[in-house]
Amino acid sequence: MSEFTGLELSPKKVEYLKFFLKKDGLVKTTDVSSQLHVDPSTATKTINDLSASGYVDHVPYRGVRLTEKGRSYAEFSANRHNILSLMLSHYGLSSGEACAEVSRFEAFVSRSSIDKMCTSMGHPTVSVCGKIKHVSCGWE
């Protein structure tokens, strides 16, 4: 797996990768625009950017799928979300509040910070938002 800091992509692009991970296969551009509430032209532009950066394979008129690089980044992003939401839930936020709040800032938290948080919490396996996959915090 290539090294990354976790800060390479905009919050919107992270949202796309997590959506592709959740769908786990070929995803049509129309599904992306519908689910992420963007115009089809915006979805196509963002997909083309992700493709040019090596995160997805895009076959026009057929769909999009994560590359190995994209899958690694998407899995890290999902784990980052889950670790941050678990942390916030420990400080009094409800599950829904923690998940919603983390969605606002998660793309701005580095991989090294997440690694430290994960270690300090004892490598949790479940969060208020879902499972946390581990191979030493799920992305090393």
N, C-alpha and C positions, 0 to 999 in steps of 0.2 A: 504494500500500500504506500502511496506517496505521502509525504509529510504535508501537513497543512496546519494553519494556526486556528482555524475555525472562524476567521474574520474575512475570508476571501470573498464572500458573496453577500449581496444585499439581502435584507429581510425578505423581500418578495421572492428572490431566487431560491432562498432556503425553503420558503413555503412550497414552491414548485417541486423541489427535490423531495421533500417529505410527502407531498401528494403522490408523486410517482412511486415512492417506496411503499406507501400504503396500498396502491393499486397493484404493485408487483407484477408487471408485465407491460405489454404494449398498451399505451394510452392514447386515445384520439384527442387531437387539439380541441375539438368541440367540447369534449368532456372537461378538459382543463379550463377553458374559458367559462363554462357553466359553473363548475365547482368552485373556482377561485374568483368568480364574479368580475371578470375582465372581458373586454372586447376580444373577439377572435384575433384581430390584428395585433393586439397587445400580447396575447398568448403566443402567437407565432413569433413575434420579435424576441420575446424572452426565451422561448425554446431555442431559437436560432443562436442567441447569445450563449446559452448553456451548452449547446452543441459545439460551437466554435471553441469553447473552453474545455471541451472533453468530458463534460458531466453527463451528457445524454447522447444517444443516437437518435436522429430524427429522419424518418423517411416521409417526405411530403405525401400527403393524402392517405397515409397508412397509420402513422402514429409515432410515439416517442417511447423510449425505454432507457433506463439508467445504464450507464457504463459502469465498469468496476470502480472507477474514480468517483462517479456520481453516487453509487450505492454506498461506498465508504463514507462520503460526506453526508449523505442523507441519514445513514445509521447514526453517525456521530450527532447530527442535528436533533434526531429524535431522542437520543440519550441525554443530550444537553437540556432539551426541554423538560424531560422527566426528572432529571436531577435538580434543576432549578425550581420546578414546581414543588417537589418534595421539600426542598429547603424552605420555600415560602410557607408551605403548609405547617411547618414546625414553628413558625412565628405567628400563628393565629389566623391565617387566611384559610377560608374553606377550600375544598378541592376545586370547585368551579372558579373561585376568585384567583387561586394560585395559578391555575392553567391559563386563564385569560390574561392575567398580569404578565406572566412569563412570555406569552405570545407577543407582547409589546416590545420586549427588549432582548430576547434570547440571542439574536444574531450578533449582538455586540459583546458577548462574553466569550473570551478566548478559550481555546482547548486546554491550555496550561492551567487556567483558573478552574475549569470544570474538572480536570484531573485531580487537582488539589481538593476540591469540594467533595468529589466522589470518595477519595481516600479518607478524608476527615469524617465522612458519614459511615465509614466501614463498608464501602462498596455495596450499597443497597441494591436489591433486585426488583423491587416494586415501588412505584411512585403513585401519587394520586392521579396521574394521567396515563399510567400504563407500566408495562414491564421495562426494566433496564437490563439490557444485554451486556454481559461482561466477558471480555477477554482483557483483563486488567482495564477496567472501566469501559469496555466495549469498543474501543477504537485504537488500541495500540497493537 
